[in-house]
């Protein structure tokens, strides 16, 4: 009687190869979905970061009756030669409202933001200040602050402002370690892009089109007159300008507060990283972190063109923006510059037909 052959419990080579091919195909198909889900989570975290800023700004406004000043300048002294200056940004005012009570208690408002006493604070990385979609980089950055470089060449050569800025450069130029941030406020928009977008600005508007966080002095002459008045009488003065909610007549839901400008100190253009013009000195405590919106050359894009001059993100097709009522909105990369400027201004509608909510 012939013996029966026991069937093999293994797989043939063809079957193994077929299974491997199917698994490889499934993995290949799942990678884009996994990457998309991860980016969606990162974008949500980015929006949550901006919500933290929104809560802090709302808390400050509730306690003080106005929004924080973009910059605050404190001056003490009877003459230029013996005066003591202190400069800090809106971020120093917001620290206690971020529940960063320890940092807020350490910050010395009587000293320049980059003074030795303030270094432990300004070198601290804030957990909500970095977009998770941004590139890997060194977030504790060595920067050199030169006071006069906050101003244009025209201002530096002004007869009234020139000697003052030269004195400040000699006394307060400093190199320091500062932590970076991917979010900031807009001081305003460059006069060129504002006028190309239909806004008629007076000649005295040296800082261009104003945002809800304007520069605390309107003109060079305004700054010089305040300083001269201080010296003539001695004592101290504080130069700041914080708008109230009532002054934002375009509506809180139509006026943005914080914008995403990710990737610093690396310089990114729409075509990729531009290493020839690095680093960008933009630590979160530095006045240079405040953005004046501009365009690159003849370009009219304010979004995703340049993280030195405009809004920039590493999300897929969108950049996140915080509005003054606290809501965060994802804006498409191709948004029109006119609409962005209408959202930026607190009390001027779009010159071509009003705001779009």
C-alpha positions in Angstrom: 0.0 0.0 0.0 1.6 3.3 -1.1 2.5 5.8 1.6 0.7 9.2 1.6 3.0 12.2 1.4 2.5 14.6 4.3 1.7 18.0 3.0 4.3 20.7 3.8 3.3 23.2 6.5 5.6 25.9 5.1 5.2 28.5 2.3 6.5 28.4 -1.1 9.0 31.0 -2.3 6.4 32.6 -4.5 4.0 32.9 -1.6 6.6 34.6 0.6 7.5 37.0 -2.2 3.8 37.8 -2.7 3.3 38.5 1.0 6.4 40.8 1.1 5.1 42.7 -2.0 1.7 43.2 -0.4 3.2 44.4 2.9 5.5 46.8 1.1 2.6 48.2 -0.9 0.5 48.8 2.2 3.4 50.5 3.9 4.0 52.7 0.9 0.3 53.7 0.8 0.2 54.4 4.5 3.2 56.7 4.7 1.5 59.8 3.2 -1.5 59.3 5.5 0.8 59.0 8.6 2.7 62.1 7.5 -0.5 64.0 7.0 -1.8 63.0 10.4 1.4 64.0 12.0 1.4 67.4 10.3 -2.2 67.9 11.3 -1.2 67.3 14.9 1.7 69.7 14.6 -0.5 72.4 13.1 -3.0 72.0 15.9 -0.2 72.4 18.4 0.9 75.5 16.6 -2.6 76.9 16.9 -2.6 76.0 20.6 0.6 77.9 21.0 -1.0 81.0 19.5 -4.0 80.5 21.8 -1.5 80.9 24.7 -0.5 84.2 23.4 -4.1 85.2 22.9 -5.0 84.4 26.5 -2.0 86.4 27.7 -2.8 89.4 25.6 -6.5 89.3 26.7 -5.4 89.1 30.4 -3.1 92.1 30.0 -5.8 94.1 28.3 -8.3 93.2 31.0 -6.0 94.3 33.8 -4.7 97.5 32.2 -7.5 98.7 30.0 -5.3 98.6 26.9 -3.2 96.2 24.9 0.6 96.1 25.6 2.9 98.6 23.9 5.0 97.1 21.2 8.1 98.7 22.8 8.5 100.6 26.1 11.4 103.1 26.5 12.3 104.3 30.0 14.7 107.2 30.5 16.2 108.6 33.6 18.7 111.5 33.8 19.2 115.3 33.6 21.5 115.2 30.5 22.4 112.9 27.6 25.7 112.1 29.1 24.4 110.8 32.4 21.1 109.3 31.3 20.1 105.7 31.8 17.9 104.0 29.3 15.9 100.8 29.4 14.1 99.2 26.5 11.8 96.2 26.4 9.2 94.6 24.2 5.6 93.6 24.7 6.9 90.1 25.7 8.3 91.3 29.0 4.9 92.8 29.9 3.2 89.5 28.9 5.4 87.2 30.9 3.2 87.1 34.1 0.2 86.5 31.9 1.8 83.4 30.4 2.0 82.1 34.0 5.7 82.5 33.7 5.7 84.0 37.2 9.3 83.1 38.0 10.7 84.7 34.9 8.5 87.8 35.3 9.8 88.2 38.9 13.4 88.1 37.6 13.0 90.6 34.8 14.4 94.0 35.6 12.4 96.7 33.8 14.9 99.4 34.9 17.7 97.9 32.8 18.1 97.3 29.1 16.5 94.0 28.0 19.9 92.5 27.2 21.6 93.7 30.4 23.4 91.2 32.5 20.6 91.1 35.1 18.1 90.1 32.4 20.2 87.4 30.7 18.7 84.5 32.7 15.2 85.5 31.6 15.8 86.3 27.9 17.9 83.1 27.3 15.0 80.9 28.6 13.2 79.0 25.8 9.4 79.4 26.2 7.6 76.1 25.5 4.8 77.7 23.6 7.0 79.9 21.4 8.2 77.3 18.9 6.2 75.8 16.1 6.6 72.0 16.0 6.6 72.0 12.2 9.6 74.2 12.1 13.1 72.9 11.2 15.5 71.6 13.8 17.8 74.4 14.9 19.7 75.9 17.8 17.0 77.8 19.8 19.5 79.6 22.1 21.1 82.1 19.9 24.1 84.5 20.3 23.0 87.9 19.0 24.5 91.4 18.9 22.2 94.4 19.6 23.1 97.8 18.2 20.4 100.4 19.2 20.7 102.6 16.1 20.2 99.7 13.7 16.5 99.6 14.8 16.2 102.7 12.7 16.6 103.5 9.0 19.7 105.3 7.7 17.7 108.4 7.2 16.8 108.5 10.9 20.4 107.7 12.0 21.6 110.7 10.0 18.9 113.0 11.3 20.4 116.1 13.1 18.3 115.6 16.2 18.3 111.8 16.4 21.9 111.1 15.1 23.8 112.2 18.3 21.3 110.5 20.5 21.6 107.2 18.6 25.4 107.5 18.6 25.3 107.8 22.4 23.0 104.8 22.8 25.3 102.7 20.5 28.3 103.5 22.6 26.6 102.7 25.9 24.2 99.8 25.1 25.6 97.8 22.2 25.9 94.3 23.6 26.3 90.6 22.5 24.0 88.2 24.4 22.4 84.8 24.4 18.7 84.9 23.6 16.0 82.3 23.1 14.1 82.4 19.8 10.4 82.4 18.9 8.3 81.5 15.8 5.6 84.1 16.6 5.6 87.9 16.9 3.5 91.0 16.5 3.6 93.3 13.5 4.6 96.9 14.1 3.1 97.8 10.7 3.7 97.5 7.0 6.4 99.1 4.9 5.2 102.3 3.1 5.9 100.8 -0.3 3.6 97.7 0.0 1.0 99.8 1.8 0.8 102.3 -1.0 0.8 99.6 -3.7 -2.1 98.1 -1.8 -4.1 101.3 -2.1 -3.4 103.1 1.2 -2.5 106.8 1.0 0.0 107.6 3.8 1.1 111.0 4.9 4.8 112.0 4.4 5.1 112.0 8.2 4.3 108.3 8.4 8.0 107.2 8.5 7.1 103.8 9.9 4.5 103.1 7.2 1.0 101.7 7.8 0.4 101.1 11.5 -0.9 97.9 13.2 -2.7 97.5 16.5 0.9 97.5 18.0 2.4 100.7 16.6 5.8 102.1 17.2 5.5 104.2 20.5 6.6 107.4 18.8 5.2 108.5 15.4 8.2 110.5 14.1 11.9 111.1 14.8 11.0 114.7 15.8 8.5 113.3 18.3 11.1 111.1 20.0 13.7 114.0 20.0 11.2 116.4 21.6 10.3 114.1 24.4 13.9 113.4 25.2 14.8 117.1 25.1 11.9 117.9 27.4 13.1 115.4 29.8 16.6 116.8 29.9 15.4 120.3 30.4 13.5 119.4 33.5 15.4 116.3 34.7 13.8 113.3 36.2 12.4 110.3 34.3 9.9 109.5 31.5 8.4 106.4 29.9 7.6 106.3 26.2 5.0 103.7 25.3 1.8 103.4 23.3 -0.9 100.7 24.0 -4.2 100.9 22.1 -7.5 100.3 23.9 -10.1 97.9 22.5 -12.3 100.9 21.7 -9.5 102.2 19.4 -9.7 99.1 17.2 -12.7 100.2 15.3 -12.3 97.6 12.6 -13.3 95.0 15.2 -11.2 92.6 17.3 -12.3 89.6 15.2 -11.0 91.4 12.0 -7.6 92.6 13.4 -4.7 90.2 13.9 -2.6 90.2 17.0 0.2 87.7 16.5 1.6 86.2 13.3 3.6 83.1 12.5 7.1 83.8 11.2 8.9 80.4 11.7 12.4 79.2 11.1 14.6 82.0 12.5 17.5 82.5 12.9 17.8 80.6 9.6 16.7 82.7 6.6 14.0 81.0 4.5 12.6 82.2 1.2 9.8 80.5 -0.8 12.5 78.6 -2.7 14.2 77.2 0.4 16.8 78.2 2.9 18.9 81.2 2.0 22.2 80.7 3.9 23.9 83.8 2.4 22.0 86.2 4.6 22.1 84.5 8.0 21.6 84.6 10.9 18.4 86.6 11.5 18.8 88.3 14.9 15.3 87.8 16.2 15.3 86.5 19.9 11.9 86.9 21.5 13.0 89.6 23.9 14.8 91.7 21.2 13.1 94.7 19.6 14.2 93.3 16.2 11.8 90.4 16.6 8.9 92.9 16.0 8.0 92.6 12.4 7.4 95.4 9.9 5.8 93.6 6.9 7.6 94.1 3.6 7.8 92.3 0.3 10.8 90.9 -1.6 11.7 93.2 -4.5 8.7 93.7 -6.7 6.8 90.8 -5.2 3.4 91.5 -3.7 3.2 88.4 -1.4 3.3 88.9 2.3 2.8 85.2 3.1 5.4 82.5 2.5 7.8 84.7 0.6 10.5 85.5 3.2 10.7 84.8 7.0 12.7 88.0 7.4 10.0 90.3 6.0 6.6 88.6 6.1 4.6 85.7 7.4 6.1 82.3 7.0 5.4 78.7 8.1 6.4 75.1 7.6 2.8 73.8 7.4 1.2 72.5 4.2 -0.2 75.6 2.4 -1.2 77.6 5.5 0.2 80.0 8.0 -1.5 80.5 11.4 -2.6 83.9 12.6 -4.0 85.0 16.0 -6.8 87.7 16.0 -7.5 90.2 18.7 -10.7 88.5 19.9 -8.6 85.3 20.6 -9.5 83.1 17.6 -6.7 81.5 15.5 -7.1 81.2 11.8 -5.1 79.2 9.2 -4.5 81.5 6.2 -3.7 80.2 2.7 -0.3 81.0 1.3 -1.9 82.7 -1.7 -3.9 85.3 0.4 -3.9 88.7 -1.2 -1.6 91.4 0.4 -4.5 93.9 0.4 -6.5 91.6 2.6 -3.6 90.9 5.0 -3.0 94.6 5.4 -6.7 95.2 6.1 -6.5 92.6 8.8 -3.4 94.2 10.2 -4.7 97.8 10.5 -6.9 98.5 13.6 -8.8 101.5 12.3 -8.6 101.5 8.5 -10.7 99.3 6.3 -9.4 97.8 3.1 -9.1 100.8 0.7 -10.8 98.7 -2.0 -13.9 97.8 -0.3 -13.8 96.9 3.4 -12.7 93.9 5.4 -13.5 90.3 4.8 -14.1 88.3 8.0 
